[in-house]
Amino acid sequence: VERETGDRGYVHATSSLRRHSLERLVHSPSLSVRQEKRFYASNFPKYFNMKREKPGTDAKDGKQENGTRQPGEPKILWRHGLRMAWHLQVKKDDTNCYRQIDASQFPLRGKKYLVDKKKFPSKKSAFDLVCCKCFLTKEKMTHPTKEINSLRSFLLEHSDREFFVVNWLVPGHYTVVNLYMRTLPRGEDKPFDKLYEKFVQGDEKFRNERFKFIPQLLDAPYTVRLAVNSMLGGMRPVLIAKKLTCFHTTGKNFIEISIDTGSSRIVSAAASMMVRSFSSMTANIAFLIEGRDESELPERMLSAYTSTKVNVEQIAIKYDPSRVSSDMTMLRIHKKEEAKKAKLEMLKADKTSSTPVLSEENIVLSRAQTHDQLGQL
């Protein structure tokens, strides 16, 4: 089967690929041609043979495109099923998309901030955005790194990397997961390394006192701007844990922070209104750790990205927690299986060592002997 895409090349599939998977490729309404080609060619290399494109200029947005991977797209990608409704922005007029942004547009505390109170543009973010996903759950999901199998497997698979996970618990049982991967080499920024190590090793109280959130509404209805002003106090850095309840989890190669927007009545009402207006909003979202000592300055942005006109109902992935077991449950099941195997092996060893194997003749002889003994008695 061959899908023609004009001068952009084509994707070829052999007959061994299932028909319904191919129909997903042809009829998927949420993916552009370029995204479909990139996704299927990377996941089904045996079945797909992708014709590489020469670097050229797209006629619509005039941007240079190199090969099949867009500039700024991470080489590592967390996938949950085939659906990619919330995707990396490719064109200017894309919707339901996100993109990494330059952190230098955010002024942060400088080296001598405690003396002169001056702020300077941030250096490049320490973490790059891997992807964003939205899950529709039956119950509140406070720790996706434990409850979502695909995310847990992804973190285990890339154990040599360092990740930062931020989750937004939105009214209506929506869980928005932002996954970031560290790209700043250790030792390049010693003040940041020191502060980040304190943040990871510290307790929840320390993290709540230092974790900052910076919102910037680039395009939003007037009512949403009023809601953000009343909810967070305007477009300025805010210690989010003072406004909302935060849940923390740490692992071998990640730290996770879940922000519950339903923990405050005022914020919950405002968040519910914002969910309905996401499809007409474009916003910058950034996080950092507040530096309060000269050894922790200058500050560096943890991560920053732009979310563009996201329709929550279109991007939400229905998620059933009853199908997913936690780490502890899986560990118990694994231990039970190991115990059963050990018991069976012990029983087999006891039978082979202590009890002789009886044939039919031996059984008949033993019965006759017992009969004679009973007759004598």
Order of alpha helices (4+ residues) and beta strands (2+ residues): beta-beta-alpha-alpha-beta-beta-beta-beta-beta-beta-alpha-beta-beta-alpha-alpha-beta-beta-alpha-alpha-beta-alpha-beta-beta-beta-alpha-beta-beta-alpha-beta-alpha-alpha
